[in-house]
């Protein structure tokens, strides 16, 4: 990591944890996802790896202590799929919302049922982020169907799908940081 890399969001699971990294280049924020298997936590029988273990992993990779932000897991992220893709995407979304909130682009973050999304998306609320912006699709299954991937390389599929999501968000929800 360089001195401009930050850990913005994390999500921990039974086998894997996802961390969202950003790199500010003055023009915007580049986002990258990564997976990390907490073998020791799993051996101890922890249902979820501890925040301390994940934070230490980030610090070991070069992040400063102040660069690590632990975001809560939100039930509204459940539709992001299963398995190895889930933690990565939850971490991505948590960091995405956090950065937009801290940058002043968003006044508040609210969760809205998917069936109410279209009715509530109007100009008066354009500075809000809704956590259900891409509701009701199985992320990894959707990606595999669209791109013909049927491999057992879930980490690769998750990484490819994360880029697919990032590209989609950049197109539909451009992120600009002054």
C-alpha positions as a printed Julia matrix, in Angstrom:
178×3 Matrix{Float64}:
   0.0     0.0     0.0
   1.07    3.55   -0.63
   0.52    6.43    1.74
  -2.68    7.21   -0.16
  -4.25    3.78    0.19
  -6.98    3.39    2.77
  -9.03    0.54    4.15
 -12.6     1.79    4.08
 -14.9    -1.1     4.82
 -14.7    -4.66    6.02
 -16.99   -7.62    6.4
 -16.14  -10.82    8.24
 -17.56  -14.26    7.69
 -16.96  -17.79    8.92
 -14.25  -18.58    6.39
 -13.47  -15.34    4.62
 -13.26  -11.66    5.27
 -13.48   -8.96    2.66
 -11.8    -5.58    2.85
 -12.42   -2.6     0.61
  -9.38   -0.54   -0.34
  -9.33    2.83   -2.04
  -6.6     4.83   -3.69
  -7.12    8.56   -4.16
  -5.35   10.03   -7.18
  -6.9    13.47   -7.1
  -9.42   12.59   -9.8
 -11.52   10.14   -7.89
 -11.32    6.94   -5.92
 -10.18    3.64   -7.33
 -11.72    0.68   -5.57
 -10.33   -2.79   -5.2
 -11.62   -5.8    -3.34
  -9.67   -8.61   -1.73
 -10.35  -11.82    0.17
  -8.42  -13.12    3.13
  -8.9   -16.45    4.83
  -8.64  -16.36    8.62
  -7.34  -19.87    9.15
  -6.4   -19.35   12.78
  -9.79  -17.9    13.71
 -11.48  -20.79   11.97
  -9.3   -23.31   13.83
 -10.31  -21.72   17.14
 -13.92  -22.35   16.24
 -14.87  -18.68   15.98
 -18.1   -18.35   14.07
 -16.88  -14.99   12.76
 -13.27  -13.81   12.61
 -12.67  -11.04   15.1
 -12.38   -7.39   14.14
  -8.98   -7.41   15.81
  -7.73  -10.18   13.53
  -8.97   -8.4    10.42
  -7.55   -5.08   11.56
  -4.17   -6.7    12.18
  -4.29   -8.19    8.69
  -4.89   -4.73    7.21
  -2.07   -3.23    9.29
   0.26   -6.04    8.24
  -0.45   -5.1     4.64
   0.68   -1.54    5.32
  -2.44    0.32    6.39
  -2.15    2.75    9.25
  -4.3     2.09   12.32
  -6.35    5.19   11.57
  -7.03    3.97    8.05
  -9.09    1.02    9.19
 -12.82    1.59    9.51
 -15.03   -1.26   10.67
 -18.46   -1.02    9.14
 -21.41   -2.9    10.55
 -22.99   -5.71    8.6
 -26.4    -4.66    7.35
 -29.25   -7.14    6.79
 -30.15   -5.36    3.55
 -26.96   -6.74    2.01
 -28.22  -10.3     2.16
 -29.26  -10.34   -1.49
 -25.68   -9.96   -2.66
 -25.29  -13.66   -3.09
 -23.56  -16.37   -1.14
 -20.2   -17.9    -0.52
 -16.97  -16.19   -1.42
 -18.59  -13.3    -3.29
 -20.67  -12.1    -0.37
 -18.1   -10.62    2.02
 -16.25   -8.83   -0.74
 -19.37   -7.1    -2.01
 -20.67   -6.21    1.44
 -17.34   -4.63    2.25
 -17.39   -2.78   -1.05
 -20.83   -1.35   -0.44
 -20.1    -0.36    3.14
 -17.0     1.54    2.09
 -18.79    3.04   -0.9
 -21.56    4.43    1.29
 -19.1     5.58    3.95
 -16.94    7.53    1.52
 -19.91    9.25   -0.09
 -21.27   10.16    3.35
 -17.97   11.5     4.66
 -17.32   13.47    1.46
 -20.55   15.4     1.95
 -22.17   13.98   -1.15
 -24.78   12.22    0.93
 -26.8    13.74    3.73
 -27.97   10.5     5.23
 -28.06    6.79    4.56
 -31.37    4.99    4.74
 -32.6     1.52    3.87
 -35.69    1.3     1.67
 -37.62   -1.84    0.68
 -36.88   -2.71   -2.92
 -40.5    -2.32   -4.03
 -40.46    1.29   -2.8
 -37.23    2.23   -4.56
 -38.7     3.69   -7.77
 -41.37    5.66   -5.95
 -38.87    7.3    -3.6
 -36.08    8.06   -6.07
 -36.7    11.69   -6.98
 -34.75   14.94   -7.15
 -35.49   15.85   -3.54
 -33.66   12.73   -2.39
 -30.81   12.68   -4.91
 -28.24   13.15   -2.13
 -29.41   10.05   -0.27
 -28.02    6.58   -0.72
 -30.41    3.68   -0.69
 -28.95    0.37    0.35
 -31.25   -1.51   -2.02
 -30.12    0.09   -5.25
 -29.57   -3.25   -6.94
 -32.25   -5.41   -5.32
 -33.2    -9.01   -5.71
 -30.52  -10.65   -7.74
 -28.15  -13.45   -6.84
 -24.83  -11.78   -7.54
 -22.55  -14.68   -8.41
 -25.26  -16.67  -10.19
 -26.2   -13.6   -12.22
 -22.59  -12.99  -13.19
 -22.01  -16.61  -14.13
 -25.12  -16.75  -16.27
 -24.22  -13.55  -18.1
 -20.58  -14.45  -18.63
 -20.77  -18.2   -19.03
 -18.58  -19.03  -16.03
 -19.23  -22.44  -14.52
 -15.86  -22.99  -12.9
 -15.23  -23.91   -9.28
 -12.79  -21.01   -8.92
 -15.08  -18.98   -6.65
 -12.44  -16.48   -5.61
 -11.73  -15.65   -9.25
 -15.44  -15.4   -10.02
 -15.96  -13.17   -6.99
 -13.13  -10.87   -8.05
 -14.46  -10.66  -11.61
 -17.94   -9.98  -10.36
 -16.68   -7.28   -8.0
 -15.21   -5.48  -11.0
 -18.52   -5.92  -12.8
 -20.33   -4.26   -9.86
 -17.74   -1.48   -9.64
 -18.12   -0.7   -13.34
 -21.89   -0.67  -13.0
 -21.8     1.65  -10.01
 -19.41    4.01  -11.76
 -21.8     4.18  -14.69
 -25.0     4.61  -12.7
 -23.72    6.36   -9.58
 -20.61    8.33  -10.55
 -18.32    9.03   -7.61
 -16.58   12.39   -7.66
 -14.41   13.69   -4.83
 -13.12   17.25   -4.74
